[in-house]
């Protein structure tokens, strides 16, 4: 259902909605320390009990399973032992799939501009795990130029940690951000 919704939203050019819905869905599978006072949420996760709204996301509906059909087909659900990490990774993968698809379009085209919009929305995410995966994804998919245009403290910190692996990235980041003083400090 989520993948279909994302495909539909991309067709409509609503890439911000794709990022928002995927990150919101992923957050439903993340244990929040603020929730730790609510032991029922922790108990649910630790006993692998599924919330009612989660039932149809990854598993074939039981009423349709009994009849041998799911949405009019005879397919079976695979991966019924889905962990919260799997669900989070899937939500992030949907964002990265469309991000790559759009950014791989020729520069100046509508799909490329949608990809840049998607980058902008992703860069404001609060989830540090997602941000680090997002930065790594752009770098690994040869979109270093797009990555270094993102003006973000989180990216700056991530690049500082990555400096051992790729020492020129932080320097180039500061150059692109027109922060020549910081670029000179990094160069020394």
Backbone torsions as a table, in degrees:
resi	resn	phi	psi	omega
1	UNK	NA	-41.8	-178.5
2	UNK	-67.2	-42.0	-179.9
3	UNK	-63.3	-40.3	178.6
4	UNK	-65.8	-40.9	178.5
5	UNK	-63.4	-41.3	178.8
6	UNK	-64.0	-44.0	179.4
7	UNK	-60.1	-43.3	179.7
8	UNK	-64.0	-43.4	-179.0
9	UNK	-66.5	-36.5	177.2
10	UNK	-65.7	-40.8	176.7
11	UNK	-58.2	-34.6	179.2
12	UNK	-83.0	-6.8	-178.7
13	UNK	81.5	15.0	-178.4
14	UNK	-94.2	64.3	-175.4
15	UNK	-70.4	-29.0	176.7
16	UNK	-62.8	-38.1	178.6
17	UNK	-65.5	-36.0	178.2
18	UNK	-60.7	-48.9	-179.8
19	UNK	-63.0	-47.2	-177.4
20	UNK	-60.7	-46.8	-176.6
21	UNK	-70.2	-36.3	178.7
22	UNK	-68.4	-42.4	179.4
23	UNK	-70.8	-34.8	175.7
24	UNK	-65.2	-44.2	178.0
25	UNK	-62.8	-43.3	178.5
26	UNK	-61.3	-37.1	-178.8
27	UNK	-65.6	-22.8	177.5
28	UNK	-68.8	-15.9	-179.0
29	UNK	-106.2	8.2	-177.3
30	UNK	-104.5	131.3	175.4
31	UNK	-77.9	125.7	-178.7
32	UNK	-103.9	130.5	179.5
33	UNK	-59.1	-30.1	178.1
34	UNK	-64.6	-25.0	179.5
35	UNK	-83.9	-5.5	-172.4
36	UNK	-61.3	-24.2	176.4
37	UNK	-68.7	-26.6	177.8
38	UNK	-88.7	91.2	-176.0
39	UNK	-68.7	-19.2	179.4
40	UNK	-65.5	-38.7	178.3
41	UNK	-65.0	-40.8	178.1
42	UNK	-66.3	-42.4	179.7
43	UNK	-62.3	-39.3	179.6
44	UNK	-61.5	-46.3	-178.5
45	UNK	-68.0	-40.2	-175.6
46	UNK	-73.1	-23.3	179.0
47	UNK	-98.0	3.1	178.5
48	UNK	61.4	29.0	172.5
49	UNK	-78.3	141.1	-175.1
50	UNK	-100.4	134.9	174.3
51	UNK	-64.3	149.8	-179.6
52	UNK	-55.8	-39.2	-177.9
53	UNK	-69.9	-17.5	-179.6
54	UNK	-84.4	-19.7	-171.7
55	UNK	-54.2	-43.8	-176.9
56	UNK	-84.9	-4.0	-175.7
57	UNK	-74.0	-40.7	-171.3
58	UNK	-124.1	-10.9	-174.8
59	UNK	-122.3	150.8	175.6
60	UNK	-66.8	136.5	179.0
61	UNK	-61.0	135.9	-175.3
62	UNK	-62.8	-37.7	-179.9
63	UNK	-66.0	-34.5	177.5
64	UNK	-80.1	-30.3	179.3
65	UNK	-64.7	-38.0	-179.6
66	UNK	-64.8	-33.9	-179.6
67	UNK	-85.7	-7.3	178.3
68	UNK	85.0	7.3	178.3
69	UNK	-128.4	146.4	174.0
70	UNK	-131.9	112.6	-177.7
71	UNK	56.8	37.0	176.0
72	UNK	83.5	5.2	179.1
73	UNK	-123.7	169.6	-179.2
74	UNK	-105.0	29.4	179.1
75	UNK	-77.6	153.9	177.0
76	UNK	-110.0	153.2	179.8
77	UNK	-78.8	131.7	176.6
78	UNK	-105.5	155.8	175.8
79	UNK	68.3	48.0	-177.5
80	UNK	-77.9	-4.8	176.2
81	UNK	-100.7	52.6	-176.8
82	UNK	-77.4	129.9	177.7
83	UNK	-93.9	163.0	175.0
84	UNK	-56.5	-37.2	178.3
85	UNK	-63.5	-40.6	176.5
86	UNK	-59.6	-43.1	-179.3
87	UNK	-65.2	-43.0	178.4
88	UNK	-62.7	-47.1	179.7
89	UNK	-60.6	-36.9	178.3
90	UNK	-66.1	-42.9	178.5
91	UNK	-62.1	-44.2	178.6
92	UNK	-65.8	-39.0	-179.1
93	UNK	-62.4	-35.1	176.8
94	UNK	-62.7	-43.1	177.6
95	UNK	-62.3	-46.4	-176.9
96	UNK	-66.9	-34.6	177.9
97	UNK	-60.2	-52.4	-178.1
98	UNK	-70.0	-34.5	177.0
99	UNK	-59.7	-48.0	179.4
100	UNK	-65.1	-45.2	-179.4
101	UNK	-57.8	-42.0	-177.8
102	UNK	-76.3	-42.8	-178.5
103	UNK	-71.9	-20.3	176.9
104	UNK	-79.3	-4.9	176.1
105	UNK	-73.1	158.1	178.6
106	UNK	-59.8	139.8	178.4
107	UNK	-58.4	144.4	179.3
108	UNK	89.2	-10.1	179.3
109	UNK	-87.1	163.5	178.7
110	UNK	-59.0	-46.0	178.8
111	UNK	-59.6	-39.3	179.0
112	UNK	-63.4	-41.9	178.3
113	UNK	-63.8	-37.7	175.1
114	UNK	-62.8	-38.3	176.5
115	UNK	-62.7	-41.6	177.4
116	UNK	-64.6	-37.8	175.8
117	UNK	-62.2	-41.1	-179.8
118	UNK	-63.8	-41.0	177.1
119	UNK	-59.4	-44.0	-179.8
120	UNK	-60.3	-45.2	179.7
121	UNK	-65.7	-44.0	-179.9
122	UNK	-60.9	-36.2	-175.3
123	UNK	-67.2	-16.8	178.5
124	UNK	-96.3	6.6	179.7
125	UNK	-62.8	147.5	179.6
126	UNK	-91.0	-20.2	-176.7
127	UNK	-76.4	108.9	-177.6
128	UNK	-63.2	-36.6	177.8
129	UNK	-61.0	-43.3	177.4
130	UNK	-65.1	-45.5	-178.3
131	UNK	-58.5	-44.6	179.9
132	UNK	-63.9	-40.8	177.2
133	UNK	-66.0	-39.0	178.3
134	UNK	-62.0	-48.0	179.2
135	UNK	-62.2	-45.9	179.0
136	UNK	-62.6	-38.7	179.4
137	UNK	-62.5	-48.1	179.2
138	UNK	-60.3	-41.5	-179.6
139	UNK	-66.3	-44.9	-177.7
140	UNK	-71.4	-21.0	-179.9
141	UNK	-98.4	19.8	177.3
142	UNK	61.4	38.4	175.0
143	UNK	-116.7	42.3	-179.0
144	UNK	-60.7	-38.6	-180.0
145	UNK	-61.5	-40.1	178.0
146	UNK	-69.6	-43.2	-179.9
147	UNK	-58.2	-47.5	-174.2
148	UNK	-72.0	-12.5	175.1
149	UNK	-83.3	-12.2	180.0
150	UNK	-72.4	122.5	179.1
151	UNK	-94.6	101.5	-172.0
152	UNK	-154.6	133.7	174.8
153	UNK	-64.6	-35.9	178.9
154	UNK	-63.0	-41.1	177.5
155	UNK	-66.2	-42.8	178.5
156	UNK	-57.8	-45.4	178.5
157	UNK	-65.1	-40.7	179.2
158	UNK	-64.1	-43.3	178.7
159	UNK	-64.3	-36.1	177.6
160	UNK	-62.3	-38.8	177.5
161	UNK	-72.0	-32.3	180.0
162	UNK	-79.8	-6.0	-173.4
163	UNK	-59.1	-30.1	178.3
164	UNK	-64.6	-39.3	-179.1
165	UNK	-77.1	-43.3	-177.3
166	UNK	-136.3	86.3	-171.7
167	UNK	-63.6	-21.6	-176.7
168	UNK	-83.8	-13.8	-173.8
169	UNK	-64.1	-46.7	-177.6
170	UNK	-65.8	-39.8	176.7
171	UNK	-59.8	-48.8	179.7
172	UNK	-64.1	-36.8	178.1
173	UNK	-58.3	-49.7	-179.3
174	UNK	-65.4	-34.6	176.1
175	UNK	-63.2	-47.8	-179.3
176	UNK	-64.4	-34.2	179.3
177	UNK	-81.5	4.2	-179.3
178	UNK	59.1	35.2	176.1
179	UNK	-109.2	76.5	-173.6
180	UNK	-67.5	-29.9	178.3
181	UNK	-64.1	-48.5	178.4
182	UNK	-64.6	-37.6	178.4
183	UNK	-61.7	-41.2	178.8
184	UNK	-66.9	-38.7	178.0
185	UNK	-62.4	-42.1	-179.9
186	UNK	-67.5	-37.2	-178.6
187	UNK	-65.9	-29.5	-179.8
188	UNK	-80.2	NA	NA
